Amino acid sequence: MEIRRAGRAGHAVGAVVAAALLAGAAAGCGTGEEPRAGSGAGAGAGAGEVRTSPIAGRLAELPARVDGAKVVVGDPAAPRTAQVLVDPRCGYCARFEGAGGEVLLELAAEGKVKVEYLLASFLDRGGVSGSVRAVNALRASVEAGKFAEFQAAVFASQPKAKFTDGHLLAIAAEVPGLRGEAFDRAVAEQTYKGWAGEAEKAFEATGAQGTPMVLVDGRPVGSKGGAMFDAAAFARALEAVGIGGGAA
């Protein structure tokens, strides 16, 4: 699915996305929020606390590549595409990644869908959340072939305050094969800070007013009734749009 840019079609998609988010505004981090450390619904990990995904083994096998301002996970030939909009410091995004996000990645591992991540950083206005630093580290993990596993660990280890380089490196240390001179330098020097800005602009171009959001064929999936935060409910929502279940 291509990111909708300016133009009539883009505005139409943006309106659909915005309306869907407003309908479930109580369950998301909005772009209009006053940014502050510790914002969001997730309990947050303690200072320096690191957690990994329960499906880390499967995630380690998932390929990822950069496509413009997106990171695409899964088989490029997968029959369906889901676009995931998340900000690393959004607590609701952490809840999604631990439920619906795992469902999506399991389906990607089965070759049923490829997942396009748009990594927003709107919560980092004024550097208050460390989202840009997290997006920079996530981009660096693609070069090491470890994005899916690291991405899940970053959300599982979301701090109560802001992401720091030290915390991100501690998370990376729990992902076999990720730490090394190139990755550590990219984190310390924010090699991909410019790319993080491009990703944020691409997120804004969708018309979304907050995160998390999953789009299939340009329309939100699982945004009603908290389905994104319940693995079984989100799996059913995906099946309703032809992803998963008996879909090949």
C-alpha positions as CSV (number, residue, x, y, z in Angstrom):
1,M,0.0,0.0,0.0
2,E,1.5,3.3,-1.0
3,I,1.4,6.3,1.4
4,R,-1.2,8.8,0.3
5,R,0.3,12.1,-0.5
6,A,-1.3,15.5,-1.1
7,G,-4.2,15.5,-3.5
8,R,-7.9,14.5,-3.6
9,A,-7.3,10.8,-3.0
10,G,-4.9,11.6,-0.1
11,H,-7.4,13.9,1.6
12,A,-10.2,11.3,1.2
13,V,-8.0,8.6,2.9
14,G,-6.9,11.0,5.5
15,A,-10.5,11.8,6.4
16,V,-11.3,8.1,6.8
17,V,-8.3,7.5,9.0
18,A,-8.9,10.6,11.1
19,A,-12.6,9.8,11.6
20,A,-11.7,6.2,12.7
21,L,-9.2,7.5,15.2
22,L,-11.5,10.1,16.6
23,A,-14.1,7.4,17.1
24,G,-11.7,5.5,19.4
25,A,-9.8,8.5,20.7
26,A,-9.8,7.1,24.2
27,A,-7.5,4.3,23.1
28,G,-4.6,6.0,21.4
29,C,-1.8,8.6,21.7
30,G,-3.0,11.7,19.8
31,T,-0.9,14.2,17.8
32,G,-2.6,17.0,19.5
33,E,-1.5,15.9,23.0
34,E,0.9,18.1,25.0
35,P,4.0,15.9,24.9
36,R,5.4,14.8,28.3
37,A,7.6,12.0,29.6
38,G,5.6,9.0,30.7
39,S,2.5,9.7,28.6
40,G,0.4,6.9,27.3
41,A,-1.4,3.9,28.6
42,G,1.4,1.4,29.1
43,A,2.7,0.9,32.6
44,G,6.2,1.3,31.3
45,A,9.4,-0.5,32.2
46,G,11.4,0.8,35.1
47,A,14.6,2.8,34.4
48,G,16.9,0.6,32.3
49,E,14.5,-2.4,32.5
50,V,14.7,-4.7,29.5
51,R,12.1,-7.1,28.2
52,T,12.0,-9.3,25.1
53,S,9.1,-10.7,23.1
54,P,7.7,-14.1,23.9
55,I,7.9,-14.9,20.1
56,A,11.5,-13.5,19.7
57,G,12.6,-16.8,18.1
58,R,10.1,-16.5,15.3
59,L,10.8,-12.8,14.8
60,A,14.5,-13.4,14.4
61,E,13.8,-15.2,11.2
62,L,11.7,-12.4,9.7
63,P,13.3,-10.3,6.9
64,A,13.0,-6.5,6.9
65,R,14.0,-3.9,4.4
66,V,13.7,-0.1,4.1
67,D,11.3,1.2,1.5
68,G,11.5,5.0,1.5
69,A,10.2,6.1,4.8
70,K,8.8,2.7,5.7
71,V,10.3,-0.5,7.1
72,V,8.7,-3.5,5.5
73,V,8.7,-6.8,7.4
74,G,8.0,-10.2,5.8
75,D,8.1,-11.9,2.4
76,P,7.9,-9.2,-0.4
77,A,5.6,-11.7,-2.3
78,A,3.1,-12.0,0.6
79,P,-0.5,-11.7,-0.8
80,R,-1.6,-8.9,1.5
81,T,-0.2,-5.8,3.1
82,A,-0.9,-4.2,6.5
83,Q,0.5,-0.8,7.4
84,V,1.2,-0.2,11.1
85,L,1.5,3.4,12.5
86,V,3.2,3.6,15.8
87,D,5.3,6.0,17.9
88,P,7.9,4.1,20.1
89,R,7.0,6.1,23.2
90,C,3.2,5.7,22.9
91,G,1.9,3.5,25.7
92,Y,-1.1,2.4,23.7
93,C,1.3,1.3,20.9
94,A,3.2,-0.8,23.4
95,R,-0.2,-2.5,24.4
96,F,-0.9,-3.1,20.7
97,E,2.5,-4.5,19.9
98,G,2.1,-7.0,22.8
99,A,-1.2,-8.2,21.4
100,G,-2.3,-7.4,17.9
101,G,1.2,-6.7,16.8
102,E,2.3,-10.2,17.7
103,V,-0.6,-11.6,15.7
104,L,0.4,-9.6,12.6
105,L,4.1,-10.7,12.9
106,E,3.1,-14.3,13.3
107,L,1.1,-14.1,10.1
108,A,4.0,-12.4,8.5
109,A,6.2,-15.3,9.5
110,E,3.7,-17.6,7.8
111,G,3.9,-15.6,4.6
112,K,0.3,-14.5,4.8
113,V,1.0,-10.7,5.0
114,K,3.8,-8.3,4.9
115,V,3.8,-5.4,7.4
116,E,4.8,-1.9,6.6
117,Y,5.9,0.1,9.6
118,L,5.5,3.9,9.7
119,L,7.5,4.9,12.7
120,A,6.2,8.2,14.0
121,S,7.9,10.4,16.6
122,F,5.3,13.2,17.2
123,L,5.6,12.5,21.0
124,D,9.2,13.8,20.9
125,R,8.4,17.4,20.5
126,G,11.1,19.2,22.4
127,G,13.0,15.9,22.9
128,V,10.7,14.9,25.8
129,S,10.1,11.3,24.9
130,G,13.2,10.0,23.1
131,S,11.0,8.7,20.2
132,V,13.4,10.1,17.6
133,R,16.3,8.2,19.3
134,A,14.3,5.0,19.3
135,V,13.3,5.4,15.7
136,N,17.0,6.0,14.8
137,A,18.0,2.8,16.6
138,L,15.1,0.9,15.0
139,R,16.3,2.1,11.5
140,A,19.9,1.0,12.4
141,S,18.6,-2.5,13.4
142,V,17.4,-3.0,9.8
143,E,21.1,-2.9,8.6
144,A,21.9,-5.7,11.1
145,G,19.0,-7.8,9.9
146,K,17.4,-7.6,13.4
147,F,14.5,-5.2,13.0
148,A,11.5,-7.4,13.9
149,E,13.0,-8.8,17.0
150,F,14.5,-5.5,18.2
151,Q,11.2,-3.6,17.4
152,A,9.2,-6.0,19.7
153,A,11.8,-5.7,22.4
154,V,11.8,-1.8,22.2
155,F,8.0,-1.7,22.8
156,A,8.2,-4.4,25.5
157,S,10.9,-2.3,27.3
158,Q,9.2,1.0,26.9
159,P,10.4,3.2,29.8
160,K,8.2,5.3,32.1
161,A,10.3,8.3,31.2
162,K,12.1,8.8,27.9
163,F,14.2,6.5,25.7
164,T,17.9,7.1,26.1
165,D,20.9,5.8,24.1
166,G,21.9,3.7,27.1
167,H,18.5,2.0,27.4
168,L,18.3,1.4,23.7
169,L,21.7,-0.3,23.7
170,A,20.8,-2.4,26.7
171,I,17.7,-3.6,24.8
172,A,19.8,-4.3,21.8
173,A,22.2,-6.4,23.9
174,E,19.3,-8.9,24.4
175,V,18.9,-9.3,20.7
176,P,21.5,-11.8,19.5
177,G,23.8,-10.5,16.8
178,L,22.6,-6.8,17.0
179,R,25.2,-5.1,19.1
180,G,28.4,-4.2,17.3
181,E,30.5,-1.3,16.2
182,A,28.3,-0.2,13.3
183,F,25.0,-0.4,15.3
184,D,26.4,1.2,18.4
185,R,27.9,4.1,16.4
186,A,24.6,4.7,14.6
187,V,22.8,4.9,18.0
188,A,25.4,7.2,19.5
189,E,25.7,9.5,16.5
190,Q,22.0,9.3,15.5
191,T,23.0,8.4,12.0
192,Y,19.4,8.0,10.9
193,K,17.9,11.0,12.6
194,G,17.2,12.5,9.2
195,W,15.3,9.3,8.2
196,A,13.3,9.5,11.4
197,G,12.2,13.0,10.3
198,E,11.1,11.6,6.9
199,A,9.2,8.8,8.6
200,E,7.3,11.3,10.7
201,K,6.4,13.3,7.6
202,A,5.2,10.2,5.9
203,F,3.1,9.4,9.0
204,E,1.6,12.9,9.0
205,A,0.8,12.5,5.2
206,T,-1.6,9.6,6.0
207,G,-3.9,12.0,7.8
208,A,-3.8,10.0,11.0
209,Q,-4.3,11.9,14.2
210,G,-2.5,9.5,16.5
211,T,-1.3,6.0,17.2
212,P,-1.5,3.0,17.1
213,M,-3.3,2.3,13.9
214,V,-3.4,-0.5,11.4
215,L,-4.4,0.1,7.8
216,V,-5.4,-2.6,5.2
217,D,-6.4,-1.3,1.8
218,G,-6.3,2.2,3.2
219,R,-8.8,1.5,6.0
220,P,-8.3,1.1,9.7
221,V,-8.6,-2.5,11.1
222,G,-9.3,-3.3,14.8
223,S,-9.8,0.3,15.9
224,K,-13.3,-0.4,17.3
225,G,-13.9,-1.9,20.7
226,G,-10.3,-2.2,21.7
227,A,-9.7,-5.1,19.3
228,M,-6.1,-4.0,18.7
229,F,-5.3,-4.7,22.3
230,D,-6.7,-8.2,22.4
231,A,-4.9,-10.9,20.3
232,A,-7.9,-13.0,19.6
233,A,-10.2,-10.1,18.7
234,F,-7.6,-8.6,16.5
235,A,-7.0,-11.9,14.7
236,R,-10.8,-12.0,14.0
237,A,-10.6,-8.4,12.7
238,L,-7.9,-9.4,10.3
239,E,-9.8,-12.5,9.2
240,A,-12.7,-10.2,8.4
241,V,-10.6,-8.4,5.8
242,G,-9.1,-11.6,4.4
243,I,-5.9,-11.9,6.3
244,G,-5.1,-15.0,8.4
245,G,-7.4,-18.0,9.0
246,G,-7.6,-19.9,5.8
247,A,-6.1,-17.1,3.7
248,A,-3.0,-18.1,1.8
